[in-house]
Amino acid sequence: MVESLAAQPEIAEVIVVNDQSSDRTGAILAELAARIANLTVIDAGELPAGWFGKNHAASIGAAAASGDWLLFTDADTYHSLGSTRRALTDAVDHNAVLVSYSPEQEMETFWERALIPFVYCRLAARFSFARVNDPRHADAAANGQFLLILRDVYQEIGGHAGVAGELLEDVALARRVKRHGCGIYFTAPIGIVRTRMYRSFGAMWQGWTKNLYALTGGSFQSSLIEFVEASPVLEMALLLMVLALYLSGERSFLPAVLAGMIGGMLLCRHLFHAAALYRNLYRVSYVQYYVPGGILFGAALMASWWKNTRSAVVWKGRAYPARIP
């Protein structure tokens, strides 16, 4: 991330906030700082009460920056040369004070290819780019992996201090910008920024069970509706029941008719998912992961509801108590 940002001629300074990392991050940053003149490394220190870690780190970085525009991004992103110029141009062309890109996803394992495209296709249906970018609609969204915002507006809406306790700080900032009467431009360009979000199944599970509850509406009702609409768990359960009937000796037409109906429902779900993959610029061949991806999505969504309302959200080594709705 650091080197790809430092190579952008539009970026005068790169500020990395090291939030109590326990791996080799500190040593790596020290090596980078020795050869990248415009890199500044800041230690976040202790997390204040009422703050989420990322929000606190972003607030520290913003306070240390001096430019008219602030670009917030994650350590696991790679920014193609020209990405910053593209974002600044989009800000002018679309009369936006906040420009956010959803990065291209690098996926190397079965579980990444099953779940990540599934999640993003569902989010695209909920957070329509057209509605988010239309000032006549209240819908607002952004992706914290690439979020460019005009400093003056950032300060006017309270910055990250104003969303200190928000799990989805990017969406919360976008909502504040839109309520402030300013424009947003949110899209998913190709060849601009990319990332591999999770390096293990455990990290992926922890990440999505942190966010899915809030991303799908933040209530039990909205989570249940999303579960029923998106996950094939019900069809798979019915299919197992039909199989149990057949194995128990039931030889009437009923198991065959029910199996045909359920198979038709699953086929329709696959076709709709294939269309969503195509619209969102994923490989249509990823439709082969629909059933495991959908089951995993449903399980992660229910786990996210439980963690956010009855247990605790754990992220980057910190536990944040549930907020009872």
C-alpha positions as CSV (number, residue, x, y, z in Angstrom):
1,M,0.0,0.0,0.0
2,V,2.7,2.5,1.1
3,E,4.8,2.2,-2.0
4,S,1.8,2.4,-4.4
5,L,0.6,5.5,-2.7
6,A,4.0,7.2,-2.6
7,A,4.3,6.7,-6.3
8,Q,1.2,8.9,-7.0
9,P,2.4,12.4,-8.0
10,E,-0.8,13.9,-6.6
11,I,0.0,12.6,-3.1
12,A,2.3,14.9,-1.1
13,E,2.4,12.9,2.1
14,V,1.7,9.3,3.2
15,I,0.7,8.9,6.8
16,V,0.5,5.4,8.3
17,V,-1.0,5.0,11.8
18,N,0.3,1.9,13.5
19,D,-2.4,0.7,15.8
20,Q,-0.6,-1.5,18.3
21,S,0.3,-4.1,15.7
22,S,1.9,-7.3,17.2
23,D,3.5,-8.6,14.0
24,R,6.4,-7.2,11.9
25,T,4.5,-4.1,10.9
26,G,6.6,-1.7,12.9
27,A,9.9,-3.1,11.4
28,I,8.5,-3.0,7.9
29,L,7.3,0.6,8.3
30,A,10.7,1.6,9.7
31,E,12.4,0.2,6.6
32,L,10.0,1.9,4.3
33,A,10.4,5.3,6.1
34,A,14.1,5.1,5.6
35,R,13.7,5.2,1.8
36,I,10.4,7.0,1.3
37,A,10.8,10.6,2.0
38,N,7.2,11.6,2.3
39,L,6.2,8.7,4.6
40,T,5.3,9.5,8.2
41,V,4.6,6.7,10.7
42,I,2.6,7.5,13.9
43,D,1.8,5.1,16.7
44,A,-1.9,5.2,17.7
45,G,-1.4,4.7,21.4
46,E,-4.1,3.4,23.7
47,L,-7.7,3.2,22.3
48,P,-9.9,5.8,24.1
49,A,-13.3,4.7,25.5
50,G,-16.1,4.8,23.0
51,W,-13.9,4.4,19.9
52,F,-13.4,1.6,17.4
53,G,-9.8,1.1,16.6
54,K,-9.9,1.9,12.9
55,N,-11.8,5.1,13.5
56,H,-9.3,6.3,16.1
57,A,-6.4,5.5,13.8
58,A,-8.0,7.4,10.9
59,S,-8.7,10.4,13.1
60,I,-5.1,10.5,14.2
61,G,-3.9,10.3,10.6
62,A,-6.3,13.0,9.4
63,A,-5.1,15.4,12.2
64,A,-1.5,15.0,11.1
65,A,-2.3,15.6,7.4
66,S,-1.9,18.9,5.7
67,G,-3.6,18.6,2.3
68,D,-6.9,19.9,1.0
69,W,-8.0,16.3,0.3
70,L,-7.7,13.3,2.6
71,L,-7.5,9.8,1.2
72,F,-8.3,7.0,3.7
73,T,-7.3,3.5,2.7
74,D,-6.3,0.2,4.2
75,A,-2.9,-1.4,4.6
76,D,-3.8,-4.3,2.3
77,T,-4.7,-2.3,-0.8
78,Y,-2.7,-1.7,-3.9
79,H,-3.2,1.6,-5.8
80,S,-2.5,1.6,-9.5
81,L,-0.6,4.5,-10.9
82,G,-3.1,7.2,-11.8
83,S,-5.7,6.1,-9.2
84,T,-5.5,9.3,-7.2
85,R,-5.7,11.5,-10.4
86,R,-8.8,9.5,-11.4
87,A,-10.5,10.0,-8.0
88,L,-9.8,13.8,-8.1
89,T,-11.1,14.0,-11.6
90,D,-14.2,12.0,-10.6
91,A,-14.8,14.5,-7.8
92,V,-14.8,17.4,-10.3
93,D,-16.8,15.6,-13.0
94,H,-19.5,14.4,-10.5
95,N,-19.5,17.5,-8.2
96,A,-18.6,15.3,-5.3
97,V,-16.7,16.1,-2.1
98,L,-16.5,12.4,-1.3
99,V,-15.2,9.8,-3.8
100,S,-15.1,6.2,-2.8
101,Y,-14.1,3.1,-4.8
102,S,-14.9,-0.5,-4.1
103,P,-11.6,-2.3,-4.8
104,E,-11.2,-5.3,-7.1
105,Q,-11.0,-8.4,-5.0
106,E,-8.1,-10.8,-5.1
107,M,-9.3,-14.3,-4.1
108,E,-7.1,-17.3,-3.9
109,T,-9.0,-19.9,-1.9
110,F,-12.3,-21.8,-2.4
111,W,-13.9,-20.0,0.5
112,E,-12.9,-16.5,-0.7
113,R,-14.4,-17.2,-4.2
114,A,-17.5,-18.6,-2.6
115,L,-18.3,-15.9,-0.1
116,I,-16.8,-12.6,-1.2
117,P,-18.5,-12.3,-4.6
118,F,-21.8,-13.4,-3.0
119,V,-21.5,-10.7,-0.3
120,Y,-20.7,-8.0,-2.7
121,C,-23.5,-8.9,-5.1
122,R,-25.9,-8.7,-2.2
123,L,-24.5,-5.4,-1.1
124,A,-24.8,-4.0,-4.6
125,A,-28.5,-4.8,-4.6
126,R,-28.9,-2.9,-1.3
127,F,-26.5,0.0,-1.9
128,S,-27.2,0.9,-5.5
129,F,-24.5,3.1,-7.0
130,A,-27.1,5.1,-8.9
131,R,-29.1,5.9,-5.8
132,V,-26.1,6.6,-3.7
133,N,-24.7,9.0,-6.3
134,D,-28.1,10.8,-6.8
135,P,-28.5,13.8,-4.6
136,R,-32.2,13.4,-4.7
137,H,-32.0,10.1,-2.8
138,A,-31.1,9.8,0.8
139,D,-29.2,6.5,0.2
140,A,-25.5,6.9,1.1
141,A,-22.6,4.5,1.1
142,A,-18.8,4.3,0.8
143,N,-16.0,1.8,1.1
144,G,-13.3,2.6,3.7
145,Q,-10.7,0.8,1.6
146,F,-10.6,3.8,-0.7
147,L,-12.3,7.0,0.6
148,L,-11.3,10.4,-0.7
149,I,-12.9,13.4,1.0
150,L,-12.5,17.1,1.0
151,R,-10.8,18.2,4.2
152,D,-13.1,21.2,4.9
153,V,-16.2,19.0,4.6
154,Y,-14.6,16.2,6.7
155,Q,-14.0,18.7,9.5
156,E,-17.5,20.2,9.2
157,I,-19.2,16.9,9.6
158,G,-17.1,16.0,12.6
159,G,-14.6,13.7,11.0
160,H,-14.0,10.3,12.4
161,A,-14.7,11.7,15.9
162,G,-18.3,12.1,14.8
163,V,-18.5,8.3,14.0
164,A,-16.1,7.1,16.7
165,G,-18.3,4.2,17.8
166,E,-19.6,3.2,14.4
167,L,-18.6,-0.3,13.1
168,L,-19.3,0.9,9.5
169,E,-17.5,4.2,9.7
170,D,-17.3,4.6,5.9
171,V,-21.1,4.3,5.5
172,A,-21.7,6.6,8.5
173,L,-19.3,9.3,7.0
174,A,-21.1,9.0,3.6
175,R,-24.5,9.6,5.3
176,R,-23.1,12.6,7.2
177,V,-21.8,14.1,3.9
178,K,-25.1,13.6,2.1
179,R,-27.1,15.1,5.0
180,H,-24.7,18.0,4.9
181,G,-26.0,18.7,1.4
182,C,-22.8,17.6,-0.4
183,G,-22.3,15.2,-3.3
184,I,-21.0,11.6,-3.2
185,Y,-19.5,9.5,-6.0
186,F,-19.3,5.8,-5.2
187,T,-18.4,3.2,-7.8
188,A,-16.3,0.0,-8.5
189,P,-13.8,0.8,-11.3
190,I,-11.5,-1.7,-12.9
191,G,-7.7,-1.3,-12.8
192,I,-7.7,1.4,-10.1
193,V,-7.3,-0.3,-6.7
194,R,-7.3,-3.9,-5.6
195,T,-7.0,-5.8,-2.4
196,R,-7.0,-9.3,-0.9
197,M,-9.1,-8.7,2.1
198,Y,-8.5,-11.9,4.1
199,R,-5.6,-14.3,4.2
200,S,-7.4,-17.1,6.1
201,F,-10.9,-18.5,6.6
202,G,-10.8,-17.4,10.3
203,A,-10.0,-13.8,9.3
204,M,-12.7,-13.8,6.7
205,W,-15.3,-15.2,9.1
206,Q,-14.3,-12.6,11.8
207,G,-14.5,-9.8,9.3
208,W,-17.9,-10.5,7.8
209,T,-19.5,-11.5,11.1
210,K,-18.4,-8.1,12.3
211,N,-20.1,-6.2,9.5
212,L,-23.0,-8.1,7.9
213,Y,-25.6,-7.3,10.5
214,A,-25.1,-3.6,10.1
215,L,-24.7,-3.8,6.3
216,T,-28.0,-5.6,5.9
217,G,-30.0,-3.1,7.9
218,G,-29.0,-3.5,11.6
219,S,-32.2,-5.2,12.9
220,F,-33.3,-8.8,13.4
221,Q,-36.1,-8.3,10.9
222,S,-33.8,-7.0,8.1
223,S,-31.3,-9.8,8.8
224,L,-34.1,-12.4,8.7
225,I,-35.4,-11.0,5.4
226,E,-31.9,-11.0,3.9
227,F,-31.3,-14.5,5.1
228,V,-34.5,-15.8,3.5
229,E,-34.0,-13.9,0.2
230,A,-30.3,-14.7,-0.3
231,S,-29.4,-18.0,1.3
232,P,-30.4,-21.4,-0.2
233,V,-30.5,-23.0,3.3
234,L,-34.3,-23.5,3.2
235,E,-34.1,-25.3,-0.2
236,M,-31.2,-27.5,0.9
237,A,-33.0,-28.4,4.1
238,L,-36.1,-29.4,2.1
239,L,-34.0,-31.4,-0.3
240,L,-32.5,-33.3,2.7
241,M,-36.1,-34.0,3.9
242,V,-37.1,-35.3,0.5
243,L,-34.0,-37.5,0.5
244,A,-34.9,-38.8,4.0
245,L,-38.4,-39.6,2.7
246,Y,-37.0,-41.6,-0.2
247,L,-34.5,-43.5,2.0
248,S,-37.2,-44.3,4.5
249,G,-39.0,-46.3,1.8
250,E,-41.5,-43.7,0.4
251,R,-41.8,-44.6,-3.2
252,S,-44.8,-42.5,-4.3
253,F,-44.6,-39.6,-6.7
254,L,-44.4,-37.1,-3.8
255,P,-40.6,-37.2,-3.2
256,A,-39.9,-36.9,-7.0
257,V,-42.4,-34.0,-7.4
258,L,-41.0,-32.2,-4.3
259,A,-37.4,-32.8,-5.5
260,G,-38.3,-31.4,-8.9
261,M,-39.8,-28.2,-7.4
262,I,-36.8,-27.7,-5.1
263,G,-34.4,-28.3,-8.0
264,G,-36.3,-25.7,-10.0
265,M,-36.0,-23.2,-7.2
266,L,-32.3,-23.8,-6.9
267,L,-31.9,-23.4,-10.6
268,C,-33.6,-20.0,-10.6
269,R,-31.4,-18.9,-7.7
270,H,-28.3,-19.9,-9.7
271,L,-29.5,-18.0,-12.7
272,F,-30.2,-14.8,-10.6
273,H,-26.8,-15.1,-9.0
274,A,-25.1,-15.6,-12.4
275,A,-26.8,-12.4,-13.6
276,A,-25.7,-10.5,-10.4
277,L,-22.1,-11.7,-10.9
278,Y,-22.1,-10.4,-14.5
279,R,-23.6,-7.0,-13.4
280,N,-20.9,-6.6,-10.7
281,L,-18.0,-7.6,-13.0
282,Y,-17.2,-10.9,-11.4
283,R,-16.6,-14.1,-13.4
284,V,-19.9,-15.7,-14.2
285,S,-18.1,-19.1,-13.6
286,Y,-18.2,-18.2,-9.9
287,V,-21.9,-19.3,-10.0
288,Q,-20.5,-22.8,-9.3
289,Y,-19.9,-21.6,-5.7
290,Y,-23.5,-20.4,-5.2
291,V,-24.7,-23.1,-2.8
292,P,-21.6,-23.1,-0.4
293,G,-21.4,-19.4,-0.7
294,G,-25.1,-18.9,0.1
295,I,-25.0,-21.3,3.1
296,L,-21.9,-19.6,4.4
297,F,-23.4,-16.1,3.9
298,G,-26.5,-17.2,5.8
299,A,-24.5,-18.6,8.7
300,A,-22.2,-15.5,8.8
301,L,-25.3,-13.2,8.8
302,M,-26.9,-15.0,11.7
303,A,-23.6,-15.1,13.6
304,S,-23.2,-11.3,12.9
305,W,-26.7,-10.6,14.3
306,W,-25.8,-12.6,17.5
307,K,-22.4,-11.0,18.0
308,N,-23.7,-7.5,17.4
309,T,-26.8,-7.9,19.7
310,R,-26.1,-10.6,22.2
311,S,-22.4,-11.3,22.5
312,A,-19.4,-9.2,21.4
313,V,-17.7,-8.3,18.1
314,V,-14.0,-9.2,18.0
315,W,-11.7,-7.5,15.5
316,K,-8.0,-7.1,15.3
317,G,-7.5,-8.5,18.8
318,R,-10.1,-6.2,20.4
319,A,-13.5,-7.1,21.7
320,Y,-16.3,-4.6,21.4
321,P,-19.4,-5.3,23.5
322,A,-22.7,-5.9,21.8
323,R,-25.2,-3.1,21.6
324,I,-28.6,-4.4,22.5
325,P,-31.2,-2.9,20.1
